Amino acid sequence: MTPSLTVGPLVFGLVLLAAVLHASWNALLKAAGDSLTSAAIMNATGLVVGLAMLCVVPAPAPASWPMLIASILIHFGYYIFLLGSYRFGDLSQVYPLARGMGPLLVAFLSPWLIGERLGTLQLGGVVLLCLGIFSLAFNRLRLSDLSDWKPVTLALATGVTIAAYTLTDGTGVRRSESPAGYIAWLFVLDGVAIVLVAAWIRGRGLGAAVRKSWKVAVPAGLIAMLAYGIVMWCYSLGAIAPIAALRETGVVIAAAIGAVLLREPFGRWRIVAASFCAIGILAINLPVH
């Protein structure tokens, strides 16, 4: 089945749900005292979920395995840059930069790499969504922050890896003939890789670190697996670029939730972000002629 270039109501609702879930696990990871250990626990949780799925879902087709292996390598780089950006930067600035860069690159690379050319309105919608997400990075930005290149560079590098694994997994899940099987193997292989890296870096101290972090990291891992599993299944149904952009609206949704439930000030930059995202979502969902 050829994926549609439009985003239907079911896909739209599922991707927005995944957006909220994704913002939630990133906040949990940032709040953890040991981000590497938490990331390892999260991926170990995904490994367990993936192994359970392998017992009941068909294996992915051989044509998808090169994409699967490439995705594991890209995800490895993603976690390195993500954890580094969180180490040197503030979540409110790092997260929007990384999440806004990914779908913007996907939108402009898709015609050449996977043959998906969006209509003018849809492309404009993706750009507006990304601009809205980017604008959150300027909330409470101080001039002195601009001189610190490390978190900005790492955040943008994270965005490049997001674009890379988005295109890789979107292609792989379509070739797999079994989206659930592809997702399960991704969880398993990704989990093994990150756990081994954490064990190598932490050594004998990993056990004690796990005991301190697992109560937060295990729920975060379940949330992360559910969020990405939903998005990958949606890639098999619709164009990758608008789905990737809609997924990142979780950044703005999280800001709105914070304003309503936590009484955080919404601020002019969040109003700008929400406005850009609302117009972008409308443009993405207009029929393509």
Secondary structure per residue as TSV (DSSP state, phi and psi in degrees):
chain	resnum	aa	ss	phi	psi
A	1	M	-	360.0	129.8
A	2	T	-	-81.2	124.8
A	3	P	-	-62.1	145.0
A	4	S	B	-78.3	149.1
A	5	L	S	-82.1	-8.4
A	6	T	S	-94.9	164.1
A	7	V	-	-112.5	106.8
A	8	G	-	-73.2	170.4
A	9	P	H	-58.9	-41.1
A	10	L	H	-64.2	-49.0
A	11	V	H	-63.1	-41.9
A	12	F	H	-57.7	-48.9
A	13	G	H	-65.3	-41.1
A	14	L	H	-66.6	-40.3
A	15	V	H	-67.9	-38.5
A	16	L	H	-65.0	-37.2
A	17	L	H	-61.4	-45.1
A	18	A	H	-62.3	-34.0
A	19	A	H	-62.8	-44.5
A	20	V	H	-64.9	-43.2
A	21	L	H	-63.2	-39.6
A	22	H	H	-66.2	-43.2
A	23	A	H	-61.4	-34.9
A	24	S	H	-66.2	-46.2
A	25	W	H	-72.2	-29.8
A	26	N	H	-66.0	-38.5
A	27	A	H	-65.2	-39.3
A	28	L	H	-64.9	-40.0
A	29	L	H	-65.6	-40.6
A	30	K	H	-66.1	-36.0
A	31	A	H	-73.0	-20.1
A	32	A	S	-69.0	144.7
A	33	G	S	-70.1	-31.1
A	34	D	-	-124.7	97.0
A	35	S	H	-66.1	-37.7
A	36	L	H	-64.0	-47.8
A	37	T	H	-62.7	-41.5
A	38	S	H	-62.3	-42.0
A	39	A	H	-63.0	-38.6
A	40	A	H	-65.0	-42.6
A	41	I	H	-64.8	-41.6
A	42	M	H	-59.2	-45.7
A	43	N	H	-72.1	-31.0
A	44	A	H	-65.3	-36.9
A	45	T	H	-62.3	-43.2
A	46	G	H	-62.4	-36.3
A	47	L	H	-59.6	-45.3
A	48	V	H	-63.5	-43.9
A	49	V	H	-62.0	-43.5
A	50	G	H	-62.9	-42.6
A	51	L	H	-61.2	-39.9
A	52	A	H	-64.3	-40.0
A	53	M	H	-65.2	-36.6
A	54	L	H	-61.5	-22.4
A	55	C	T	-73.7	-18.0
A	56	V	T	-128.8	-5.0
A	57	V	S	-116.3	152.3
A	58	P	-	-67.7	151.7
A	59	A	-	-71.2	148.8
A	60	P	-	-68.7	153.3
A	61	A	-	-65.2	151.3
A	62	P	G	-55.4	-30.4
A	63	A	G	-64.0	-20.6
A	64	S	G	-91.4	-11.2
A	65	W	H	-67.2	-37.7
A	66	P	H	-58.4	-38.6
A	67	M	H	-65.9	-39.1
A	68	L	H	-63.9	-45.4
A	69	I	H	-65.6	-43.4
A	70	A	H	-60.8	-39.4
A	71	S	H	-62.8	-38.8
A	72	I	H	-61.0	-44.3
A	73	L	H	-65.0	-40.7
A	74	I	H	-68.0	-42.2
A	75	H	H	-61.2	-34.7
A	76	F	H	-59.6	-47.8
A	77	G	H	-63.1	-37.2
A	78	Y	H	-58.4	-46.4
A	79	Y	H	-67.6	-35.6
A	80	I	H	-61.9	-49.3
A	81	F	H	-69.5	-38.3
A	82	L	H	-63.3	-49.0
A	83	L	H	-65.8	-35.9
A	84	G	H	-66.0	-41.0
A	85	S	H	-67.6	-34.9
A	86	Y	H	-71.1	-28.5
A	87	R	H	-69.8	-40.0
A	88	F	H	-99.6	-15.3
A	89	G	S	-127.1	171.2
A	90	D	-	-88.3	140.4
A	91	L	H	-55.1	-40.9
A	92	S	H	-66.5	-18.9
A	93	Q	H	-104.5	-40.9
A	94	V	H	-67.4	-47.4
A	95	Y	H	-61.0	-48.6
A	96	P	H	-63.5	-36.9
A	97	L	H	-62.8	-46.4
A	98	A	H	-66.9	-46.1
A	99	R	H	-74.4	-26.9
A	100	G	H	-77.1	-32.6
A	101	M	H	-67.5	-41.6
A	102	G	H	-55.0	-61.6
A	103	P	H	-65.2	-27.0
A	104	L	H	-64.7	-44.4
A	105	L	H	-65.7	-40.3
A	106	V	H	-59.7	-44.3
A	107	A	H	-60.7	-39.8
A	108	F	H	-87.6	-19.3
A	109	L	H	-93.4	-21.2
A	110	S	H	-56.1	-42.8
A	111	P	H	-59.3	-34.6
A	112	W	H	-87.8	-32.8
A	113	L	H	-93.3	-36.3
A	114	I	T	-128.3	4.7
A	115	G	-	73.6	20.8
A	116	E	-	-102.7	109.4
A	117	R	-	-109.3	113.8
A	118	L	-	-76.0	154.7
A	119	G	-	-68.4	166.0
A	120	T	H	-59.3	-43.2
A	121	L	H	-65.7	-43.4
A	122	Q	H	-63.7	-43.6
A	123	L	H	-62.4	-42.2
A	124	G	H	-62.4	-37.1
A	125	G	H	-63.8	-42.2
A	126	V	H	-61.9	-44.4
A	127	V	H	-62.3	-43.4
A	128	L	H	-63.2	-41.3
A	129	L	H	-59.5	-45.5
A	130	C	H	-66.2	-39.2
A	131	L	H	-63.0	-39.0
A	132	G	H	-62.1	-41.4
A	133	I	H	-67.6	-44.9
A	134	F	H	-56.2	-39.3
A	135	S	H	-62.6	-24.6
A	136	L	G	-65.7	-23.8
A	137	A	G	-68.1	-18.0
A	138	F	G	-95.1	2.5
A	139	N	T	-70.8	121.1
A	140	R	T	62.7	23.2
A	141	L	-	-72.6	132.8
A	142	R	-	-103.3	152.5
A	143	L	G	-58.6	-36.0
A	144	S	G	-65.2	-24.6
A	145	D	G	-65.0	-28.6
A	146	L	G	-69.1	-20.1
A	147	S	G	-81.3	-12.8
A	148	D	-	-92.3	97.1
A	149	W	H	-79.5	-20.9
A	150	K	H	-60.2	-55.2
A	151	P	H	-64.9	-34.8
A	152	V	H	-66.2	-46.4
A	153	T	H	-62.0	-44.9
A	154	L	H	-66.4	-37.2
A	155	A	H	-65.9	-43.1
A	156	L	H	-67.5	-37.2
A	157	A	H	-63.8	-38.1
A	158	T	H	-60.1	-41.2
A	159	G	H	-61.8	-37.5
A	160	V	H	-63.9	-42.7
A	161	T	H	-68.4	-32.1
A	162	I	H	-61.8	-45.5
A	163	A	H	-61.8	-41.3
A	164	A	H	-65.2	-47.5
A	165	Y	H	-74.3	-25.3
A	166	T	H	-64.0	-49.3
A	167	L	H	-66.9	-38.5
A	168	T	H	-66.7	-49.3
A	169	D	H	-70.0	-35.9
A	170	G	H	-61.0	-41.5
A	171	T	H	-70.4	-43.8
A	172	G	H	-63.0	-43.5
A	173	V	H	-67.4	-28.7
A	174	R	H	-73.9	-34.3
A	175	R	H	-80.1	-14.9
A	176	S	S	-72.1	-25.9
A	177	E	S	62.2	2.5
A	178	S	-	-153.0	82.6
A	179	P	H	-53.1	-41.2
A	180	A	H	-64.6	-37.9
A	181	G	H	-66.5	-40.1
A	182	Y	H	-63.9	-45.7
A	183	I	H	-61.1	-43.1
A	184	A	H	-62.2	-47.0
A	185	W	H	-65.1	-35.9
A	186	L	H	-61.9	-44.5
A	187	F	H	-61.2	-42.2
A	188	V	H	-67.1	-52.9
A	189	L	H	-67.3	-39.5
A	190	D	H	-63.2	-41.5
A	191	G	H	-63.1	-44.8
A	192	V	H	-60.5	-45.9
A	193	A	H	-62.0	-49.2
A	194	I	H	-69.7	-37.5
A	195	V	H	-63.6	-41.7
A	196	L	H	-64.2	-39.9
A	197	V	H	-64.0	-44.6
A	198	A	H	-63.1	-39.6
A	199	A	H	-65.5	-36.9
A	200	W	H	-68.0	-40.3
A	201	I	H	-76.5	-45.7
A	202	R	H	-82.8	-27.6
A	203	G	G	62.9	-135.5
A	204	R	G	-68.8	-17.5
A	205	G	G	-79.5	-3.6
A	206	L	H	-64.5	-38.7
A	207	G	H	-60.4	-46.7
A	208	A	H	-64.9	-37.7
A	209	A	H	-66.2	-37.3
A	210	V	H	-64.0	-41.7
A	211	R	H	-62.9	-28.9
A	212	K	H	-80.0	-26.7
A	213	S	H	-111.3	-13.5
A	214	W	H	-66.3	-29.7
A	215	K	H	-65.3	-28.7
A	216	V	H	-92.0	-40.6
A	217	A	H	-72.3	-34.3
A	218	V	H	-65.7	-49.5
A	219	P	H	-60.0	-38.1
A	220	A	H	-62.4	-38.9
A	221	G	H	-64.4	-42.8
A	222	L	H	-62.3	-41.9
A	223	I	H	-64.0	-43.7
A	224	A	H	-63.4	-43.0
A	225	M	H	-64.7	-42.0
A	226	L	H	-63.6	-43.6
A	227	A	H	-62.5	-48.5
A	228	Y	H	-74.4	-32.4
A	229	G	H	-61.5	-42.1
A	230	I	H	-61.0	-46.7
A	231	V	H	-64.0	-43.3
A	232	M	H	-64.9	-37.6
A	233	W	H	-63.8	-38.3
A	234	C	H	-66.3	-30.0
A	235	Y	H	-59.9	-27.7
A	236	S	T	-78.3	-8.1
A	237	L	T	-111.6	-24.7
A	238	G	B	-144.3	174.5
A	239	A	-	-62.0	138.7
A	240	I	H	-67.7	-44.4
A	241	A	H	-60.1	-51.2
A	242	P	H	-66.1	-32.9
A	243	I	H	-66.2	-42.9
A	244	A	H	-61.9	-38.4
A	245	A	H	-69.7	-43.7
A	246	L	H	-61.9	-35.8
A	247	R	H	-58.5	-35.9
A	248	E	T	-79.5	-4.5
A	249	T	T	-66.5	-9.0
A	250	G	H	-57.5	-27.7
A	251	V	H	-61.4	-45.8
A	252	V	H	-74.3	-38.7
A	253	I	H	-60.3	-42.1
A	254	A	H	-62.4	-39.1
A	255	A	H	-64.2	-40.0
A	256	A	H	-66.6	-41.0
A	257	I	H	-61.9	-41.8
A	258	G	H	-61.1	-37.1
A	259	A	H	-69.7	-38.8
A	260	V	H	-79.6	-47.6
A	261	L	H	-90.3	-33.9
A	262	L	S	-104.3	3.0
A	263	R	-	60.0	29.8
A	264	E	-	-77.0	145.2
A	265	P	-	-64.6	134.0
A	266	F	-	-76.7	-43.1
A	267	G	H	75.7	160.6
A	268	R	H	-68.5	-34.2
A	269	W	H	-68.9	-33.8
A	270	R	H	-71.3	-33.0
A	271	I	H	-64.8	-43.8
A	272	V	H	-59.9	-46.2
A	273	A	H	-60.7	-47.6
A	274	A	H	-62.9	-37.9
A	275	S	H	-66.3	-47.5
A	276	F	H	-59.2	-43.6
A	277	C	H	-66.2	-40.3
A	278	A	H	-62.5	-45.0
A	279	I	H	-66.1	-40.4
A	280	G	H	-62.7	-43.3
A	281	I	H	-61.8	-41.6
A	282	L	H	-61.2	-44.7
A	283	A	H	-65.5	-39.9
A	284	I	H	-62.2	-34.5
A	285	N	T	-93.0	0.8
A	286	L	S	-69.9	143.8
A	287	P	-	-60.4	143.9
A	288	V	-	-92.2	126.1
A	289	H	-	-104.7	360.0
